[in-house]
Every structure is written in C-alpha cells, then in structure tokens.
Amino acid sequence: MKDFFTVENQDGERIDRYLSEVLEDRSRSYIQKLIKEQYILVNQKSVKASYRLLVGDRVEITIPEIKEPDIVPENIPLDILYEDKDIIIINKPKQMVVHPAPGHYSGTLVNALMYHCNHELSGINGMMRPGIVHRIDMDTTGSLVVCKNDISHQCLAEQLKEHSIHRIYVAIVHGRIQKESGTVNAPIGRHPIERKVMSINTKNGKHAVTHYKVLERFENYTYIQCELETGRTHQIRVHMASIGHPLLGDSVYGPRKCPFPNLQGQTLHAKLLGFIHPTAKEYLEAEAPLPQYFTDLLDILRKK
C-alpha cells in the first residue's frame, strides 16, 4: 500500500506520533520501524522518528506487503458446548489466543478448529481468521461462536452489528460495589498515548453500554454479572475500571500487582451466549460453566 499527504495543520508534531494516530491499526513502534527502513519519506528524503512536521511537507508512506504464514491444523482438545453443520460454540480456556497473530501462529483456537472441522470454516475474515465472527481476550474464558460457512457468518455478523446477540459475562472486581445494579454508558476508543490500550474516549470513541449486577460481595471484592449492549474491545475491563472497580487480575486497567500471584490475567468469563440460529431461525443459547480457577477463587474469597 502506498499513500501520501501534505502537512497542513500538524506543524511541530513528531512524525511517528502523528502517523500512529492516523494509521489506527498500526502501532507506534511499527511506524518507527517503517521510518528506520525508509518506507516513510518526507519530501522524498528519509527522516528520523523524532522529525517534527512542517506545514507544506510532503509525506510518502509505503506499507510493505506482509506475507501471511500458513495456518497449520493442530489436534488440540476443544470443549464444545454446541455443534451442527453451520456453527460450533466453544468454551474457550484461559491463555488461548483466538486466532493467529504475530507471536501466536500456533496453539490458537483457529489451529484447533481447522483440525476439528477439517478446514470447513467460513472465509469472510480471511485465512488468518477463518470462521471467527467475534473474539474474546486471551485471558478471558467462556463461550465463543464460530461459523462453518459464509451464509452463517453473514447472519451472525449482522446480529452483532445490530447488538441483538445476548451476551452475559461474570467477573470479580476490586472493591465492594454498593449499588445492586448499574449501567456504564461511556464511549470507548484508543488511548490517546498508549495505542494498544483502550480508554473512555469522548472525542473519538464508539458508543458502548455495559449493564452490571452484583451477585455476591466480599471484604475487598465483588462478584458481578455483566450484560453487554455493545461489543467494544476490552469493554467490560475499561468500563468497570472507569467507575473505580477494575477486574481482579487485570494489570492493564487495574493494579499492576495482583494479590493472587497464581492468577493469570483478568477474572472474566463469558458465561452465556444467545442468538438466532442462522438457518433454523430459532433462538439458540449456550452456557459455559465457570472454569476451575474461577470457582477456586470464589471459594477463597468466601472463606476470608
């Protein structure tokens, strides 16, 4: 991909910082790498990442073509909640990445699905994400639906777009929530400085709504249920942190040091997933039981 633009109102801004904001799907470190390898030129000359833009500068950007690696089917056991010829609903374990990405080209859910489904997965999202309609974070457990053909994929993608898919999560958060229930209605977008982190972003964020309900209170923590009205990246994690109750184990949006050293990542589980079946046209619901680490943690908190 090749593009160019003339600087009009970015006078004095660092080129790497500005381009990381313009190219939202590219990190600042990736932009710096492109500058160093002279894929980004200013007035047909190479510059440093610290170069400050001037009005009238002509910036040329070349994004080199990335050759996607072959995704190999792997015989990884799957916890299947439901399956038919159109879809499969998986109870995803902790520490499993949903689809291949830099640093994670094996051991992903897609690798396992390609083996289990014998390559019969929808192709709408490309070879790196076959069958994947929606994702949950690596350290989030629970229900995830995958499509085996394009017709099913299009149907479920439309339901996601219309926010008609029923999704309920459970989580343990820091602090005692006093209200029995509540709603967080705040737009979510990229953090203005940390591009890989999401934040409440009233300027450039997208509409996001999370409804929460208290299930059980402990001395310093609260066990809650969250129902998503929208599905933004890290939505529950960002929304709960924004009201002073970050998820237990979430070192990105909460305390860096976890009081439970063996806990890997945030305590968040996609408990229930419900939608209209793409071909049967009837409501289908799947519920993923709480994983062992979650029930063990609840037992510890109850004893305290």
Secondary structure, 3 states (H helix, E strand, C coil): CEEEEECCCCCCCEHHHHHHHHCCCCCHHHHHHHHHCCCEEECCEECCCCCECCCCCEEEEECCCCCCCCCCCCCCCCCEEEECCCEEEEEECCCCCCCCECCECCCCHHHHHHHHCCCCCCCCCCCCCCCECCCCCCCCEEEEEEECCHHHHHHHHHHHHCCCCEEEEEEEEECCCCCCEEEEECCEEECCCCCCCEEECCCCCECCEEEEEEEEECCCEEEEEEEECCCCCCHHHHHHHHCCCCECCCCCCCCCCCCCCCCCCCCEEEEEEEEECCCCCCEEEEECCCCHHHHHHHHHHHHC
